[in-house]
Amino acid sequence: MDNYTIADNFSLLSKLMEIHGEDSFKAKSFATAAFTIEKLPAQLKETAAEDIARIKGIGSSTNKAIQEMLQTGQLSLLEGFIVKTPPGILEMLKIKGLGPKKIATIWKELEVENLGELLYACNENRLMLLKGFGQKTQDNVKQSIEFYFSNRERFLYAEVAGLAQELEKRLQQLLAPALVSLTGQIRRTEIIIDEIELVAAVPASTLEQQLGAIPAFSLVEATDNSQLWKHEQQVKIRIYPCLPDQFAQTLFITTADAAFLEHFDAGGTAAALIEGSTSEAAIFEKAGMDYIEPCMRNGGLALDLAKRGQLPKLIVPEDIKGIIHSHSQWSDGINTLEEMAAAAKAQGLEYLVISDHSRSAFYANGLTEERILAQHALIDELNKTLAPFRIFKSIEADILYDGNLDYSDEVLASFDLVIASVHSILKMTEEKAMARLLKAIENPYTTILGHMTGRLLLSRNGYPVDHQKIVDACVANGVVIELNAHPRRLDIDWQWLPYAIEKNAIISIDPDAHSIEGYRDIYYGTLAARKGGLTKERNLSSFSRAELEQYLQQRRSRL
């Protein structure tokens, strides 16, 4: 059992104790332990029991619970609370804006025990009758439940990619020598996945017989063209059986989205082009166009480029030369600055842009002006020993509600580059959001606009913006647009990259890493960027150290 699982168990236990009106001191002790364990650099399962007991924030009762989990994989106290808690109450904990105290009130005073009942209660305005609830709270709860219902059977690409690849390999072995391939959303590397889709060159009866014998799969429905299965991990698997000589045709048709196929068949010749083709490359060749990578088979833009022989050479993860946008223990990161730099260098990268949080982010231990000076002094020392690798001095400066950044120009000028991001008061009209962002973009010290909309995929819609106006403003002011690579952000959305590229904007694929492990998110950012047609030449984090130094020097000369 790893630290994250232990921390999650303690966090859930704390919330359930509060819902059931247990001793608040005990509940808080488990919440504190959860926070402490999540930040530990070493795994508890690899730590001696006596050393665990000495960790600040771990008391005797929490230590006893840790040992139980490490030895048995279970926490009996938590299981006891789960047994006496209705499943619907547990599900309420997933709804944004509903903490344990509010859930307890809803449960005890309204006798509501599931989200369906709670949504009905919101529609009946019954939440407004409760102490501590008002119109705004009720509206927010209703919106969050509706959002949750619309997305709970959907997954981030990063959550299911490993399973999809494992399934592809397993079916290839199971059905050999028949051809098997991923297709659909997962092959297009969509950021949100509804179903994992595969094509298998076997009869439907064979597929049903083989998969039906595997306990992990259960058949949901079968049509003339496909079979829908449910995996034990609650992911839907759709498989298209086909004849061996129709494999390439089926793969082509099921890979693309509907808009792509519609544009491909604009002249009514698609059937003739697809019929009898033995590979996807042959289909594109018959159509008189270059081969289009699966990731770009959305809509008609790539088709137009392929016809003109103008498809871009898409960026790949290996094109990333440095880590831009990262957080260390100086703010809310897990690793020290020294560890972050050493890891980046060990991975063959040329530089690290350290951009801890600014002072307004007090919840993230944002840097005061005095701490900025201390961090810069440390960076200077580290750069002497790490050369030619370089740590660039940066900050993720909060865009305040009035659009200003939360340091004076004198302080901002001390950084090599500044990432400007919104972190607070996210509920804004488009008019307010645009005014706030545009003012920050026009600040001469803003180098990169961080996570443009503030969205969290499948959890929080971003604040509304006019993407074209933001892109235009960034280009006019020489501001780079971040493609935040965290799988829950991927913000700017890839669908706006063609416009940004057309306007000659510079994008920066940044991991927003809060640990060394966070560097891996570059991979997901690169996949999203490929969908939008990004090349390494238009990506800031693909610049070499020398190229980035020159870019920043030229930009500074214009201040």
N, C-alpha and C positions, 0 to 999 in steps of 0.2 A: 504494500500500500504506500503510495507516494505522498509527498507533503500536501499537494493540492487536494487530494481526496480526504486526508485527515482534516485539513483546514475547512473544506466544504462541510464535512460532518459536524464539526464544532459550530460552524456558522449556522447551519440548519437547526442544530440542537438549541442554540441560544434563542433563535427566533421562535421555535416551538414552545420553549419554556416561557417566553414572554406572552405568547398567545394564550397559554393555559394558566397564566397568572402565577407562575412559580416565583421563587425568591429572585428579585432583580439582580442582587449581587452575584449570585451563582450564574445567572444568565449572562451577565456582563463578562464574567471571568472566562467563559467559553468563547465569547465574541473576541475578547482580547487575545486569547490563545490562537484563534483562527487567523487573526491579522498577523501575529508574530510568526506563526509557522509558514504562512504563505511567502514571507519575505526571507526565510532562512536560506543561506547559500548552499547548505549541505542537506542531504536527505536524512530524515529521522531514522529510517530503517538501517542506515549505515552509521548511526551514532549510538554510542554506549548509553545505557539507561541512566547511569549516574551523571553523564554529561547533559542529557536532556533535562534532568531535574534542575540543573543549574542555569538553564536558559531563562533570561529575564522575560517575564510574562507567562511562564509555565508554573502553575502551582501544583500542590500535591494531588488534588482531584483531577486536574487536567493531565498530569503526568501518568496517573493511574489509567486514565481513559486512553491515552496514547499507547501505553504498553498493551492494553487489551486489543486495540485495533491492529497493532503490529503483530501480535501473536495469533489472533483469531480472525482478523479481517472484518470484525464486526464491532459495533458499539451498542451494548445492550440498553443503555440509558436512552439513546436516540431511538432505537427500535421500539422501546416502550411508548415513547411519545408518538411515534408514527402510527402505531396500532390504534391509539385512542384519538387520532386526528382524522377526520373525514378527508378522503383523497382530494376533494374539491378545495378544501382549505389549504392543503399543501400547494395546489396549483395556483392559488391566489398569490402566493409568495413570488410568483414569476411576473406578476403584473406591476409595472412601473407606477409608483405613487402609492402603493399599498404596503405599509410597514406592518409589523406584528401588532402594534396597538390598534391600528385601524381595522385590521382583519378580525381581531378579537371583538371589537365593538360590533362589526357587521354580523359576526357569527352569533354573538350572545343576544344582541338587541333586535336584530332583524330575522334571526334564525335562518340565515342564508348560508348554504353549505357548498355551493359550486358556482362557477363563473356564469353559467347560463341563468341561474337565479339572480345573480348579482347584476348582470346586464339588464334583466327585466326590471329589477329594483331601480336601476338608474333611469330606465325609460319611464318609470312611474314616479320619479323624483323622490323616492323614499330615503335616499342617502342624505338628502338635505334636512331631514328631520333629526338626524343624529348629531350629538354634540361634537364639535370639531370638524364637521363637514359643511361645505357650502356649495353653491352652484358651480364654482370653478373646480373644486375638488371632484364633484360628481361628473362634470363634463370630461375632466382628464381621465378619470377611472373608466368611463364609458369608452372613450377613444382608445385607451390602452388595451382594453379587453377586445374591442373590435379588431385592432391591429394584431393582437395575439392570435385570435381565431383565424385570421386570414393568412397567417404565416407559420402556424405550428407544424405543418407537415412539409415545410420547406427547409432546406439546409444551405449553409454556406458551402461554396466549392471546397474550401479547405477542410471542411468537416467530413466530406464523403469521398474525396479524391483517392485517398488510400484504399478505402473499401472498394471503390470502382475498379482500381487497377488490380486489386487482389481477386475480384470476381472475374475480370477478364482473363487473368492467368489461370484461374481455377477451371473456368469453362473451356479454355483452350486445351487444358490437359484432359478434362473429362470427356470432351467431344472430339478429340483428335482422331483422324487428321483433318476434321472439318474446320473451316475458317471461322474465327470468332473475333469480333472487334467492338470496342466501345463506340457509341454513336450519340447523336442528339446533343443535349445540353452539356453533358460532361465532356464530350469530344470537342465542342466549341469553346470549352472552358468558360462557361457562363459563371457569373459571380454568385448566382442563386440557382440551386438545383432542385427541381420538383421530383424528378425520377432519374435513376441511373438507367441508361438505355444501352442495349447491346444488339448486334446482329449476329446470328448464328446460322451457318449454312447446313442446317439439318431439318428434317421434317418436324412439324409441330408435335407429333406423337412421341418422337424420340426425346425431344426437349422436355415434354411434360413427364415422361417416364423417368428420365435421368435426374431432373431437379426434384421431382416429387419424392425421391428416395432420400433426399438430404433434409434433415430436421430443421436446418436454418431457413428453409424456404417453404412458403405456403402459397398456393395458387389462389389469386383473388378473382381473376376473370380471364377468359380466353376469347379472342375475336378471330376473324378470318386472317388478320394480318399480324397480330401480336399476342403475347401472353403477359399479363401483369402479375408479378409475384411480390410478396411481402417478405422482406428479410427480417431475421430476428432482431436486428438493430433498428427496426421500425422504418427502414428505408424502402421505398417502392422501387422495384426492378422491372423494367419493361424490356422484353426480348422479342426481336423480330426474326422468326424462323424463315428460311428461304432456301431455294434450290441452289446448289453449288455454282451454277453458271449465272445466277442472278445476284451473287454476293456483292459485287462492285456496284451494281445498280441500286440495290437496296441500301447499301452503305451511303451512297451519294444522296439519295432521297431523304433518308432519316437523319443525316448529319445536319443538313441546312435547316434554317428556320423558314417559316411559311413565306415571309417577304422575299427572301433570297430565291426560293423556288419560283415565286411569281415573276420576279424580274428575269430569271433565267429562261422562263417560258414566254417572255414577252412577244416573241414572234410565232408562238405556237409550234415550235420545232423541238421542244424538250424531249418528247417521247422518242423521236427518231434518233436524237443524239445519245440518249441513255440506252436505248434498246441494243442489246448485243455487245455492249462495251465490257471489256474484261478488267478495266481498272478505272479509277477516278481520273487519273491523268489523261486517259484516252477520251473520256467524256469532255473534259475541258479542251483538249486538242481538237476534237471534232467541232466544238463550238467556236474555234478560232481565237482562243484566249489562253493566257498563261494559267498554270495551276494555282488555285487559291487555297491557302492553308485553311484547315477546318475552323480555326479560331476567328476567321474573318467572314464566315458564311452567314452573316446577318445582314439583311437588307440588300440593296443593290449597288452600294458604293464600290465594293471590291470588284464587282462584275464589270463596271465601267472602266476601272483602272486596268483590269486584266485584259480587256479588249484592246486597250491602247498600249499594252505592254509597259504599264507604269506602276505595277505593284511595288510597294516599298520592300526593302530588305528589313524584315522585322527585327526588333531588338530581342536579345536572348539574355538570360541571367548572367552569362559569362561576360557580357558587355559592361556590367556594373564595376566601376573602378574604386568606389569609395562609399562609405556609409554617411548619408546626410540625414539629419534629424534623429538624435538619440539622447537618452537620458541616463544619468549615472546616479550614484548615491548622493551626489550633491543636491538632487531634488528627489524625485520619486522612483529612481531606477534601483535595480537590485544589485548591480555590480559597481565596483569602484571605477573611476575614470581610467586608472592604470590597467585594470582588467579589460575594460571595453576596448582600449587602444591596442593592447597586446593581442587580443582575440582577432581584431580586424586585420592587424598586420600578419598574424599567423595564417589567416585565410587568403593571403595574397593580395589584399586590398592596399591601396596607396595612401588612404587618408581616412580620418574620422572627423565628422563635424559634430561636436558635442553641443547639444542645444537643450540644456536643462530649463526647467520652467522659470518664469519670471516672478517677481515679488507678489503680484496680485494673486497668483495661484498658491495661497497660503496653505491650502489643503494638500498641496504637493511639495511643501517645503521649498517654495520658490526662492530664488536668490535675491538677497538684499545687495545693495551696492557694495558693501564691505566684503561680502562673500564672493561677489564677482571678481574683485581685485585679487582675492586669495586664489580663486580657481585659475585666473589668468596667469598668476605667478607659477602655479603648479604646471600648467600647460607649457609654459616657456621651458621649464626644467625638463619635462618629459620629452619635448621635441628635440632637445639636445641629444638625448640618448636613443631616440627612436628613428632619427633621420636615416634615410630620406623620407620615411613615413612621417606624416604630419597630422597633428590634431589642430583643426581649425576652431577658433573661438566663436561660438554662436550662442544664441538664446532663443527659446520659443517664447516670444513676447506676447502677452495677452492683448488682444484687441479689446479695449474697454468699450463700455456701452456707447460712448460718444465718438468712437472710431479712433481715438488716440492710442498710442502704445504706452505701456506703463513704466517707461523710463524717460529721462530727459534726453535731448539730442546728444549731449556730451557723453552720457553713458552708452547710448546706442552706437555712437561712433567708435567705441572701444572694441567692438566686435568685428570679426572678419565678415560675418554675414548675419542677418536677422531673419528668423522665421516668424511671421505674424499669424496668430491663430485666435479664433474665438473659442472660449471655454466656459463662459458663464452667460446667464440670461439668454438661453438659446431660443426661447419662444418669442419670435419676432414676426411682424408682418414683413412682406417682401420689401416694402418701402424702407422700413427701418433696417433690415438686414443689408440692403444694398447701400444705404447711406453709411452704415458702419464699415462695411468692407471697402467701399470705394475710398473713404477717407484714409483707411489704413494702407491701401495700395498706393495712394498718392504720397504717403510719407516717404521721403527720400531714403530713409534707412531700411525700409522694408525690402528684403532681397527675395524672399519666397513667401507666397501666400499658402499657409498650411491648411490642410483638410477643408476645402472650400465651403462645404455645406454643413459640416459637423454631424453628418449622419452616422448611425450605427446600424448596419444592415440587419434586418429582421428584428430590430429592437427599437430603433428611434428614427423617425423620418428627419431628414435634415431641414434646416430653416430654408424658406423659399428664396431663391435667387434667380436673377436673369443671367444665365450662364454666358450668353454672348456678350453682354455688357461687361461682365467681370473679365472675360478673356480679353476683350478690346482694351479695357483699362490696364490690365497687366502688361499687354504688349506696348501700350503707349508710355507706360512708366518704367519699362524694363524690369518688371517683376516676374520671377519664375513661378509657375503654377505647380504645386505639389500634387503628385498622385500618391496619396498616403497608402502604403502597401499593406497595412494591417488588414487581415482578411475581413474584419468587421467594418472597415471603413472603405477602402478602395475609392477614395474621394480625392480628386475629381472623377466622376463617373466616366468610364471609357467611351461612352456614346458621344461625349463632347470633345473627345480628342481630335477627330477629323477637322472640326471647326478651328480648334486651337492650332493645329498643324498648318491649316490653310492660312492662318493669320501670322504664321512664323513665331508662335509662342514657344518658349522653352519650358519643358516639363521636367520635373524631378521626381523619380521613383524613390521614395524614402520609406524606410521601415518603421519610423516612429518607435524605435526599439527602446524598451525599458529594461532590457537584459541582453546578454550576449546571444541567447537563443532567439531573441527578436530579430536578429539579422536575417534569419531564414525567411522572414516575410517578404523580403525582396523578391523571392520567387513568385509569390502570388501577385505582387504589384506588376511584375514583368509580364505575367500572363494576361492581366487586364490591359496593360499597355499595348500588347500585341493585337488585341481585339480592335483597338482604335487606330492601328496602323503606325504606331510610334517606331522611329528608328533611333539608333544609338546617338546619331548626330544631334537630335533634338532633345536629348535627355541629359540633364545636368550631372547626375550621378554617374554618367558614363564618361565624363571628362576625366582626363588624367590629372594627377596632382598639379603638374605644371600648367595644364590648360585651365584648371579651376583657379589657380593663383592668378593667371593672366586675366581671366574673366572678371574676377573680383577686383583686381587692380584697375582695370579699365572702368568698371562701374564706379569705383570709389573716386576716380578722377573727375567724374561728372557731378559729384556732390557739391 
